[in-house]
Every structure is written in C-alpha cells, then in structure tokens.
Amino acid sequence: MLISFLLLLLATVCVAFVGVGLWVFGNHFLTTDIPAAISHPMRLRVLNGIFQLLITWGMIFEKLRICAMPQFVRFLHDLPPLRKHPDVVVKDLRFGTIPVKLYQPKASTSGLRPGIVFYHGGGGILGSLKTHHGICCNLCKKSDAVVLAVGYRMVPNHRFPVIVRDCMVGTIHFLKSLNTYGVDPARIIVCGDSVGGAVATILCQKFVDRSDLPKIRAQILIYSTVQSLDFQSPSYQQNKNMPLLSQNLAFYCWCGYLDISPSWRSAALKGAHLPAEVWEKYRKWLGAENIPDRFKKRGYLPVSREPLNEAAYLETNIILDVMNSPLIADDEVVSRLPEACIVSCEYDILRDESLLYKKRLEDLGVRVTWHHMEDGFHGVLTTIDMRFFYFPCSSRILDAVAHFIKGL
C-alpha cells in the first residue's frame, strides 16, 4: 500500500514537472523577443527558458506557502560551486553583520592599488555574492584592483531601505580600513549592475558631504536603474518582453522591494500614480525628449498619462525618495558627484535610465564615459563565467570598465 502511494506520488510529481516545463517553454517561445542582433540567439532562448522555469516553480511554491519565490531561485542560483581564478585571492569576511567578499590580485605590487566597492544586482529580489563571484574575479584581474563585494539582506524578509543601509555600512567599514587592504584612498570606485548601480550612485550622493571619509573617485553603473517613477519610456515599450528582465519581472521587483501592492501595476504603467504637477516638475529629467532620436526608432509611441489615481499615489509615493530615484536628486548634489562610467544595453528595459542619467550628469558638468552595447541585454554580465551560456558582450563590458579604472 505504501509503495503504491509512493509510486503514485512520484508519478504525480513527474507529470507536474513535465507539464510546468512544457507550459513555461511554450509560453517563452510565444511571448519572448529574441532580437536578430543578439549573438547566439538559441543560447539566450535556453538560458531565459531555464530562468523562467525557476521563477515559475518559485511562484508555485510561494502559492503553496512552502517558500517565497526569491528564496527558491536564490537557493538554486547559489548551488553551483564557485569557479576558482588562479590569479585572484578571495576571502569571505564580515563587517559587523554584513557579509562581504574580498578579491585581491595574487601578484605582488610595490604601490597601492585602486579599490572597487561592488554591489550586485537582482532588483533586491535575486542575485547574491555567489552569482556575481565571476564578475568580481574578472574585474579584480583585469583592472589590477582590490574588489570588495558587499552582501545585503533582501526580499521577502527585508525591503527598502535595507539594501542601501547594509551597503552603506559595508562601504564605510571598507573606507575606514583601506591601509589593511593596500588600497589607494585617492582611487576608490563604487560599482554595481542593475539595482547595484543605483546603490552606487545613491552612496555617492550620500557621501558628498562626508569629510571623515576618503572621496569617491568614480562611479561605474552597469545597466542601472536610477528612477522608479516612469514606465512609459521608449525602452520600456520596446523591450518589455526581452530576456532576462521582462516588464512582468521588473514590476515584481518594484513591488517587492518597495513593499507596494501589485494591484497598482496598471496605474503605474499608465502614469496615473503621480499627480500632473510631479510629472511636470521632473519632465526636464525624465521626458523622452532627453533621449536621442536613434533610440526611438524601434516601435516607440508616446502615450498620454491618465488622470491621477489618488489611492495609488498615497501608497506609492515612496518612489519620490531620492534613495529610490537618484536621478531626481537636487542639482546641488548631482553637480558634485564623481565622474562616471555608464554602460547601457540596447535590448534592456532599463536602457533609457542610463541615457537619462548620462545626460543629467553631463548637463551639470560631471564627466561621463559611456559605453553602449548594441547586442547587450539586461543581466548579460552575469554570464561571464557560465561556460555554455557565456556571451561575448559580457567580456566587452568588463574590458571597457577595466580600461576606465586604469585611466583614473
């Protein structure tokens, strides 16, 4: 009797697994856009299909109250053993309660090295020190710099502003102990991808008036998110079905990190979550007229914003905090920021945020080095050590970043 029950249970599990897999991959082929300009399109299809499968199973487990989707996906992402890089020494440390990874070139040097504080992406939902280990190893080796990757607490147990606070604590600890790690205090760089890039520029803004800390020399922002207000930009329209960050996942991250009800998604998409006077105030920085015309040729249609939904505004106005939208910080702050290296990707829903922030910095006299990856997509950098799922664009991004660091 027990054996029959176990066999029935096993058969049910197998059918469910196959059924979910077929549904996910079928839906992926029907709804996901794979641009012709992407190298290795089938490789990207498989990678995105696997990613969507993990998210779908995570959502199922979340509905069954077994665990939250982000916890399930992060658990699986962190399972593979870390790849060793013979030229880099890696140490796992804790700055108080903040977990960090320290990467140092194995080769000896007679002088001090640049110091890079790295914040991983993932929308506050996914990602970890492990998923970005390959990026940090390669960054350390290519730029001959000491890299400190800062871990932080994430959804579902921790939401805004925990990410910023944890990263600030880890960064300050590092800045106060540079001698220990052989780091040149005149060459401190903050760097991040996606939401990690937002953290980098937020901390630059926070440290502008900190006379007790070494000055940040530069900020490196890789396909970063720098505003949480506008979801009608050209790149949001053009790339809403692109891997690895679709519009659906972007809003899941937005709601999860900011603790906003998903029911306000429709209002946000239509621009009804903010009053007309707010849109008018920030149009000079957010308006599509700030984006070069060449980025509007791929299916962009201006959309009129709907009238204000007062309830949506009351529950979502946390997005106006500059720790969520550093793009809208005051001129007096932005004009004093360190020079920036900005990397954008053509097939990225967040592409225009890089373009808007680049213009904002340049208009205020801040030097910007910009690299645009015509075949890039959101998350491509994390494929740097994925072997079969490696995309050459990831190496070009790291080479550009390393060249920028060496020129400081």
KOLZA-908159 format. One line per field, with one value per residue (C-alpha): residue in three letters; x, y, z; residue number from 1. Coordinates in Angstrom, 3 decimals. Example, Ala and Ser with C-alpha at 12.3 -4.5 7.8 and 13.67 -1.06 7.14 Angstrom:
<pts>
nulum: ALA/SER
px: 12.300/13.670
py: -4.500/-1.060
pz: 7.800/7.140
fidren: 1/2
</pts>
This chain:
<pts>
nulum: MET/LEU/ILE/SER/PHE/LEU/LEU/LEU/LEU/LEU/ALA/THR/VAL/CYS/VAL/ALA/PHE/VAL/GLY/VAL/GLY/LEU/TRP/VAL/PHE/GLY/ASN/HIS/PHE/LEU/THR/THR/ASP/ILE/PRO/ALA/ALA/ILE/SER/HIS/PRO/MET/ARG/LEU/ARG/VAL/LEU/ASN/GLY/ILE/PHE/GLN/LEU/LEU/ILE/THR/TRP/GLY/MET/ILE/PHE/GLU/LYS/LEU/ARG/ILE/CYS/ALA/MET/PRO/GLN/PHE/VAL/ARG/PHE/LEU/HIS/ASP/LEU/PRO/PRO/LEU/ARG/LYS/HIS/PRO/ASP/VAL/VAL/VAL/LYS/ASP/LEU/ARG/PHE/GLY/THR/ILE/PRO/VAL/LYS/LEU/TYR/GLN/PRO/LYS/ALA/SER/THR/SER/GLY/LEU/ARG/PRO/GLY/ILE/VAL/PHE/TYR/HIS/GLY/GLY/GLY/GLY/ILE/LEU/GLY/SER/LEU/LYS/THR/HIS/HIS/GLY/ILE/CYS/CYS/ASN/LEU/CYS/LYS/LYS/SER/ASP/ALA/VAL/VAL/LEU/ALA/VAL/GLY/TYR/ARG/MET/VAL/PRO/ASN/HIS/ARG/PHE/PRO/VAL/ILE/VAL/ARG/ASP/CYS/MET/VAL/GLY/THR/ILE/HIS/PHE/LEU/LYS/SER/LEU/ASN/THR/TYR/GLY/VAL/ASP/PRO/ALA/ARG/ILE/ILE/VAL/CYS/GLY/ASP/SER/VAL/GLY/GLY/ALA/VAL/ALA/THR/ILE/LEU/CYS/GLN/LYS/PHE/VAL/ASP/ARG/SER/ASP/LEU/PRO/LYS/ILE/ARG/ALA/GLN/ILE/LEU/ILE/TYR/SER/THR/VAL/GLN/SER/LEU/ASP/PHE/GLN/SER/PRO/SER/TYR/GLN/GLN/ASN/LYS/ASN/MET/PRO/LEU/LEU/SER/GLN/ASN/LEU/ALA/PHE/TYR/CYS/TRP/CYS/GLY/TYR/LEU/ASP/ILE/SER/PRO/SER/TRP/ARG/SER/ALA/ALA/LEU/LYS/GLY/ALA/HIS/LEU/PRO/ALA/GLU/VAL/TRP/GLU/LYS/TYR/ARG/LYS/TRP/LEU/GLY/ALA/GLU/ASN/ILE/PRO/ASP/ARG/PHE/LYS/LYS/ARG/GLY/TYR/LEU/PRO/VAL/SER/ARG/GLU/PRO/LEU/ASN/GLU/ALA/ALA/TYR/LEU/GLU/THR/ASN/ILE/ILE/LEU/ASP/VAL/MET/ASN/SER/PRO/LEU/ILE/ALA/ASP/ASP/GLU/VAL/VAL/SER/ARG/LEU/PRO/GLU/ALA/CYS/ILE/VAL/SER/CYS/GLU/TYR/ASP/ILE/LEU/ARG/ASP/GLU/SER/LEU/LEU/TYR/LYS/LYS/ARG/LEU/GLU/ASP/LEU/GLY/VAL/ARG/VAL/THR/TRP/HIS/HIS/MET/GLU/ASP/GLY/PHE/HIS/GLY/VAL/LEU/THR/THR/ILE/ASP/MET/ARG/PHE/PHE/TYR/PHE/PRO/CYS/SER/SER/ARG/ILE/LEU/ASP/ALA/VAL/ALA/HIS/PHE/ILE/LYS/GLY/LEU
px: 0.000/2.780/4.740/1.687/1.167/4.811/4.690/1.522/3.124/6.244/4.168/2.181/5.360/6.834/3.675/3.578/7.252/6.868/3.614/5.039/8.153/6.158/3.946/6.916/8.907/5.809/4.942/8.577/8.613/5.306/5.975/9.729/11.506/14.972/16.453/18.399/21.325/21.884/24.773/23.889/20.083/19.320/21.671/19.735/16.418/17.541/19.013/15.871/13.673/15.530/15.346/11.588/11.164/12.882/10.707/7.535/8.355/9.210/5.800/4.122/5.963/5.033/1.343/1.638/3.313/6.375/8.790/8.906/9.850/13.043/14.248/13.757/15.523/18.397/18.847/19.224/21.419/23.820/24.120/26.864/30.413/32.304/34.862/38.407/40.583/44.283/45.343/42.919/42.860/39.316/38.396/34.984/34.691/32.101/31.991/29.890/26.858/27.397/28.827/31.465/33.883/37.341/39.157/42.870/45.287/47.733/50.656/52.652/52.905/55.148/52.377/48.766/46.002/42.625/39.772/36.406/33.324/30.888/27.142/25.396/22.174/18.963/16.294/16.560/14.913/17.558/21.349/23.950/27.666/27.887/26.057/28.438/31.613/32.841/32.272/34.305/37.135/37.444/37.131/39.901/42.195/41.513/41.803/44.537/42.386/41.182/37.475/35.115/31.700/29.089/26.258/22.921/19.613/16.801/13.110/10.959/12.301/13.905/12.724/13.554/15.765/17.665/19.749/21.078/21.710/23.581/25.694/26.473/27.624/29.861/31.293/32.087/33.814/35.973/36.750/37.989/40.351/41.975/45.509/44.662/43.956/46.640/44.145/44.930/42.495/42.638/41.300/38.105/35.435/31.870/30.390/27.219/24.938/21.177/19.934/23.569/24.297/21.510/23.134/26.475/25.131/22.936/26.001/27.941/25.182/25.166/28.946/29.171/29.460/31.304/34.620/35.509/35.779/38.017/36.366/34.837/36.894/34.379/31.090/30.562/26.950/26.194/22.663/21.485/18.087/18.136/14.447/11.219/8.689/8.235/7.347/6.443/9.921/10.914/12.959/10.038/7.871/10.478/11.973/9.085/9.360/13.147/15.211/16.284/14.293/10.736/8.169/6.471/9.630/10.562/7.233/7.549/10.891/9.455/6.558/8.594/11.477/9.313/6.529/3.946/0.793/0.923/-2.625/-1.117/0.780/-1.853/-1.948/1.844/2.020/-0.485/1.252/-1.774/0.179/1.638/-0.004/0.366/2.500/5.017/5.298/5.757/8.403/10.551/9.841/13.101/14.958/12.531/10.949/11.500/12.824/16.014/16.636/18.414/16.121/18.035/16.758/13.124/13.041/12.252/8.498/8.109/4.775/4.323/1.485/-0.640/-0.743/-4.093/-5.634/-4.323/-5.420/-5.247/-5.171/-2.292/-0.342/-0.810/0.510/3.355/4.795/7.791/9.223/9.898/12.538/15.946/17.125/14.736/15.174/18.655/18.055/15.788/18.212/18.832/21.245/23.410/24.051/24.303/26.731/29.234/29.227/32.398/32.932/31.008/31.403/27.956/27.228/23.879/22.469/20.213/17.829/17.243/14.013/16.199/18.276/16.807/17.587/21.279/20.719/18.767/21.310/24.166/22.502/21.735/25.380/26.760/24.351/25.733/29.372/30.120/32.434/30.891/32.425/29.648/29.645/26.570/26.324/24.319/23.920/23.531/20.603/19.894/21.904/24.387/27.345/26.436/27.159/30.894/31.684/28.767/30.688/27.899/25.752/28.629/28.002/30.968/29.216/29.987/33.733/33.463/31.684/34.382/37.155/35.588/35.199/38.762/40.123/38.223/39.611/43.186/42.823/41.860
py: 0.000/2.408/1.513/2.157/5.528/6.493/5.442/7.467/10.463/10.121/9.870/12.958/14.916/13.853/14.819/18.184/18.812/17.966/19.915/23.067/22.770/22.451/25.396/27.625/26.885/27.138/30.484/31.577/30.860/32.679/35.812/36.388/38.534/37.403/40.168/39.256/41.382/39.110/36.707/33.062/33.549/29.899/30.043/33.021/31.241/28.271/30.459/32.564/29.467/27.924/31.214/31.459/27.847/28.582/31.649/29.696/26.918/29.577/31.178/27.771/27.156/30.666/29.997/26.729/28.692/26.458/29.345/32.700/32.738/34.794/32.379/29.382/30.960/32.309/28.870/27.218/30.010/29.570/25.768/25.500/25.566/28.803/28.787/29.404/32.020/31.265/34.924/36.139/35.601/35.520/35.928/35.700/38.305/40.050/43.737/43.544/41.590/42.472/39.593/40.666/39.019/40.498/39.952/40.753/40.168/37.404/39.206/41.434/45.184/47.920/50.504/50.869/49.534/51.038/49.909/48.916/48.501/46.333/45.989/43.107/43.447/41.452/44.014/43.416/40.076/37.880/37.807/37.222/37.360/33.947/34.863/37.789/35.994/35.558/39.234/40.316/37.877/39.080/42.720/42.248/40.580/42.863/46.144/45.018/46.357/45.251/44.476/44.355/42.830/43.809/41.454/42.752/41.468/41.018/40.367/38.798/39.408/42.798/45.664/49.308/50.885/47.854/47.395/50.942/50.808/47.493/48.628/51.923/50.155/47.781/50.602/52.857/49.983/49.418/53.116/53.324/50.366/50.918/50.507/46.948/46.018/48.041/50.385/53.876/56.288/58.575/55.828/54.486/53.430/52.334/49.970/47.972/46.366/46.956/47.870/47.662/50.586/52.528/51.813/53.042/56.433/56.767/56.282/58.802/61.283/60.361/60.754/64.163/65.986/63.283/64.907/61.987/59.519/59.293/60.858/58.521/58.891/57.432/55.607/52.735/51.997/48.922/48.847/50.508/51.562/55.161/56.081/54.408/56.876/56.462/53.231/54.746/55.403/54.069/51.214/50.113/49.843/48.287/45.764/44.668/41.055/40.797/38.357/38.354/41.265/41.413/44.011/41.425/40.681/44.360/45.134/42.142/43.556/47.090/45.936/43.529/45.837/48.890/46.891/48.211/46.258/44.607/45.909/49.314/47.990/49.147/52.650/52.903/51.709/54.392/57.122/57.569/57.001/60.528/63.988/66.154/68.660/65.936/64.847/68.469/69.068/66.126/66.227/68.125/64.989/62.162/63.300/61.212/64.346/63.803/60.512/60.629/60.008/56.957/55.081/55.804/54.196/50.661/50.859/53.739/55.579/58.438/57.665/60.205/59.789/59.039/61.228/60.795/57.797/59.337/55.993/54.783/57.970/57.686/54.123/54.515/57.991/56.413/56.297/60.048/59.389/60.003/56.711/55.083/57.578/59.160/60.624/63.281/64.451/68.203/69.885/70.971/67.313/65.816/68.519/67.456/63.748/61.991/61.175/58.223/55.259/54.244/51.039/50.626/47.735/48.138/45.287/46.254/47.586/49.898/51.227/54.726/55.196/55.076/57.571/59.962/59.800/60.306/63.490/64.693/64.347/65.929/68.875/69.601/69.332/65.851/63.898/60.739/57.839/55.962/52.536/51.236/47.525/47.175/43.427/43.638/42.657/43.075/40.658/39.735/40.481/37.595/35.138/35.931/32.598/30.487/28.494/27.258/30.324/32.781/35.826/37.798/41.057/40.337/40.401/43.630/45.272/44.191/45.248/48.715/49.038/47.868/50.340/53.140/52.154/52.011/55.531/57.070
pz: 0.000/0.950/-2.166/-4.348/-2.697/-3.207/-6.853/-7.370/-5.675/-7.817/-10.982/-9.996/-9.350/-12.707/-14.591/-12.810/-13.552/-17.240/-17.514/-15.950/-18.094/-21.304/-20.349/-19.476/-22.616/-24.806/-23.282/-23.646/-27.383/-27.869/-25.828/-25.511/-28.099/-29.188/-31.401/-34.509/-33.291/-30.278/-30.731/-30.019/-30.040/-29.249/-26.282/-24.964/-25.530/-23.466/-20.719/-20.444/-20.569/-17.637/-15.749/-16.340/-15.249/-11.941/-11.409/-12.251/-9.797/-7.236/-7.763/-7.357/-4.084/-2.972/-3.664/-1.717/1.108/1.007/0.444/-1.321/-4.995/-4.445/-1.758/-4.052/-7.035/-4.920/-3.333/-6.745/-8.130/-5.229/-5.511/-8.191/-6.780/-7.292/-10.091/-8.911/-10.572/-10.063/-10.235/-7.565/-3.798/-2.400/1.262/2.903/5.648/7.780/8.520/11.646/10.425/6.741/4.635/2.114/-0.309/-0.744/-4.050/-4.301/-7.190/-6.310/-7.966/-5.657/-6.196/-4.842/-4.618/-3.641/-5.834/-6.779/-4.577/-6.073/-3.909/-5.846/-5.256/-7.020/-8.972/-8.924/-8.148/-4.420/-5.185/-6.821/-7.006/-4.326/-3.637/-5.328/-8.545/-9.051/-7.976/-11.557/-12.312/-9.282/-10.010/-13.585/-12.534/-9.982/-12.513/-15.485/-13.542/-11.102/-8.292/-4.874/-5.124/-2.173/-2.935/-0.369/0.538/1.712/3.041/0.543/-0.057/1.326/4.831/4.164/1.992/1.323/2.625/3.958/0.778/0.895/4.637/4.502/1.547/3.262/6.423/4.458/2.361/5.319/7.081/4.000/3.534/7.107/6.734/3.322/4.680/5.699/2.096/0.313/-1.341/-2.603/-0.873/-3.934/-6.227/-4.654/-7.135/-6.422/-8.973/-9.491/-12.021/-12.187/-8.689/-7.551/-9.857/-8.173/-4.806/-6.156/-7.216/-4.092/-1.901/-3.994/-3.234/0.452/0.737/-0.983/2.344/4.317/5.214/7.505/4.595/1.521/-1.510/-4.081/-7.259/-9.716/-10.090/-12.521/-13.406/-15.499/-16.983/-13.795/-12.560/-11.334/-11.203/-10.063/-11.453/-15.197/-17.024/-20.392/-21.785/-25.221/-23.744/-21.537/-24.635/-26.918/-24.520/-22.303/-23.494/-23.612/-21.586/-18.809/-17.405/-18.709/-17.731/-15.501/-13.552/-13.344/-11.669/-9.361/-8.190/-7.933/-5.768/-3.671/-2.856/-2.137/-0.446/-2.914/-3.706/-7.172/-7.700/-8.551/-11.541/-14.045/-12.579/-12.681/-16.282/-17.275/-15.278/-13.010/-9.794/-9.701/-9.895/-13.001/-11.096/-10.209/-13.828/-14.870/-12.196/-13.305/-17.047/-17.616/-16.479/-17.294/-20.554/-23.678/-25.403/-23.387/-25.184/-28.561/-31.536/-32.678/-29.629/-30.512/-33.940/-32.794/-32.174/-29.725/-29.468/-26.962/-24.538/-22.696/-18.944/-17.356/-14.617/-11.085/-9.049/-5.586/-3.770/-5.940/-5.238/-1.479/-1.485/-3.997/-3.391/-1.662/-5.204/-4.930/-2.267/-3.884/-2.372/-4.854/-7.682/-7.526/-10.994/-9.438/-6.737/-6.492/-8.907/-5.973/-5.129/-8.623/-9.815/-7.124/-7.937/-9.113/-12.760/-14.093/-16.393/-17.654/-19.572/-21.319/-23.344/-26.357/-25.512/-21.906/-20.419/-18.272/-21.188/-21.127/-17.446/-18.310/-21.128/-18.894/-16.088/-18.533/-19.817/-16.297/-15.241/-18.408/-18.197/-14.724/-15.788/-14.475/-16.741/-18.220/-20.121/-21.902/-23.493/-25.305/-26.130/-29.330/-28.756/-24.979/-22.779/-19.095/-16.966/-19.701/-17.421/-15.113/-17.951/-17.807/-16.086/-17.303/-19.901/-22.239/-21.517/-21.930/-24.156/-25.597/-24.680/-21.019/-21.686/-23.656/-20.739/-18.294/-20.668/-21.004/-17.241/-16.569/-19.122/-17.404/-13.987/-15.239/-16.640/-13.292
fidren: 1/2/3/4/5/6/7/8/9/10/11/12/13/14/15/16/17/18/19/20/21/22/23/24/25/26/27/28/29/30/31/32/33/34/35/36/37/38/39/40/41/42/43/44/45/46/47/48/49/50/51/52/53/54/55/56/57/58/59/60/61/62/63/64/65/66/67/68/69/70/71/72/73/74/75/76/77/78/79/80/81/82/83/84/85/86/87/88/89/90/91/92/93/94/95/96/97/98/99/100/101/102/103/104/105/106/107/108/109/110/111/112/113/114/115/116/117/118/119/120/121/122/123/124/125/126/127/128/129/130/131/132/133/134/135/136/137/138/139/140/141/142/143/144/145/146/147/148/149/150/151/152/153/154/155/156/157/158/159/160/161/162/163/164/165/166/167/168/169/170/171/172/173/174/175/176/177/178/179/180/181/182/183/184/185/186/187/188/189/190/191/192/193/194/195/196/197/198/199/200/201/202/203/204/205/206/207/208/209/210/211/212/213/214/215/216/217/218/219/220/221/222/223/224/225/226/227/228/229/230/231/232/233/234/235/236/237/238/239/240/241/242/243/244/245/246/247/248/249/250/251/252/253/254/255/256/257/258/259/260/261/262/263/264/265/266/267/268/269/270/271/272/273/274/275/276/277/278/279/280/281/282/283/284/285/286/287/288/289/290/291/292/293/294/295/296/297/298/299/300/301/302/303/304/305/306/307/308/309/310/311/312/313/314/315/316/317/318/319/320/321/322/323/324/325/326/327/328/329/330/331/332/333/334/335/336/337/338/339/340/341/342/343/344/345/346/347/348/349/350/351/352/353/354/355/356/357/358/359/360/361/362/363/364/365/366/367/368/369/370/371/372/373/374/375/376/377/378/379/380/381/382/383/384/385/386/387/388/389/390/391/392/393/394/395/396/397/398/399/400/401/402/403/404/405/406/407/408
</pts>
